[in-house]
Amino acid sequence: MDPRRQARSLALQILYEIDCTKHPVAEVMAERLDAEAWTEETRQLASHLVAGVLEHRKQLDVLIHRYAPEWPLDQIAIIDRNILRIAIFELTVEHEVPVKVAINEAVELAKTFGAESTPRFVNGVLGTLALREINLQPPGSASRSSTAE
């Protein structure tokens, strides 16, 4: 399996536990990272995703609320909320993954970990965000520089 896909899955499990239990982040990270023989790349990517989501959680949650306004954040299933947080972090902060890839990966996580309706919900929220947010292009990309002229 692709290290980035494994890292997303691992990050999701870590974020889910942190969100559900309020266990200390360092404790959850250490336990999950040591639970299996992950490659160093997977461990680093998962740690990066978790740290990024936790650091930017408030901004990510604002975007979730904006693009899923009919669902108060605390009523969105914990797994769904964290799938969205990871994808939105990749889309709006990290800018290292193409938009379609980030959305597809989130939908795959939704199929694996979510309820029957989760993939459709995740795809809808992320698809709407991708259509409406102008800051999804990496800095210096052609589409952004052309609007600055």
N, C-alpha and C positions, 0 to 999 in steps of 0.2 A: 504494500500500500504506500502511496505517496506520503512523504514525511509531513507535508503541509496539511494534508487531509487528516492524518493521524493527530497532528498538533491541534487542529480545530476540535476534533472529537475529545481529546484529552482536556483542552481548555474549557470546553463546554461542561464536562463532568466536574471540573474544579470549580467553575463559576456557579454551577447548579448547587453544589454542596455548600459553598460559601453563602449563597443566597438563601438556602433552606435552613441551614443550621446556625449560621453566624459563628462557625468555628474560625479560629485565627487563620488568616490567609497563609502564613508561612507553614503552619502545621498541615493544612490541606494540601498545599503544593508539595511539600516533602513526601507526604504519604502517597499521593497519586503518582508523582514522578518516580518514586521508588517501587511502586507496586508491580511494574513490569519492566522488562529490559528494553526500554525505549532507546532509540538512537540518540546521540547527542544533538543532532539537528532537530529532531522532534521535540526533545526536552526544551531546547532553547526557543523554538518557535512557540510552543505552548506557553512557556513562561512569559514570552513577549506579548502574546495575545491576552493572557490573563492580566498582566500588569497594565497594558494599554486600556483594556476595557474598564478595569477598576479606576484608573486615573481619569478617564473621560466619561465615566458612567453617567454623570448628570447631563452632559451634552447629548450623549447617546439616547438617554431616556426622553429628553425633549424631542428628539427626532422621532422616536417611536410614538410618542403622544401625538405629534403633528401628523404622522402618516397612518395612525390607527386611532383617530380621535374617538371613535365609538367604544373603544376599550380602555377604561382607566388602567394605568400601568399595573396597579396591584391586583387587577382582575385578569391580567394576561398570565397564562400558565408560566411557571418559573422557567421551564425548559424553553418555551417559545420566546420569552423575554430575553433569555441569554443567547439563543441562536441569533436573534435580531441584533443584540448588542455586539456580538462578534462580527457579524457581517457589516453592520454600520460602521464599526471601528475600522474595518478593512477598507471600506468605501470612502469614508470621510476624513479619516486621520492618516492612515498608513499609505494609501495610494500606490501600493505595490502589486495589487492584484487587479486585473481587468474587471470592470463592472459585471459583465456576464458571468465570469468565473466565480466571483464572490457570491452572486445571487444563486447560481447553480449549486455551489458548495453548501450554502445555507439550506437550500431545499433538500439536499441529500442528508444533512444532519437532521432536518425535520422529519424526513421519512424514517430515519433510523431511531430517533429518540422521542419524537413527538407523537401526538394523537393523530387520528385519521385526517382531521381537518388542518393540522399544522402546516404541511407543505403548501397548501393553497393560501393560507393566511400569511405565511412568511414570504411567499412569492409576491403576493399582492402588495404587502407593505413595502418590500424592497423595490419592486417594480415601480411603484408610485414615487418613492424617494428618488430612484434613479432618473425618472422623467422630470422631476421638479427641482432637484438640487443642482445648482450650477457649479458647485465646488467639488465635483467628483473627478475632475481631470487632474492629473498630477501637475505640480508646479512646472511651468515652462513648456507645457504641452501646446501644440499648434492651436487647438480651439480656444484656449484661454488667451494666448498671446494675440490672436486675431481680434478678440473683443477689446483688447486694451489699446488698439491702434486708433 
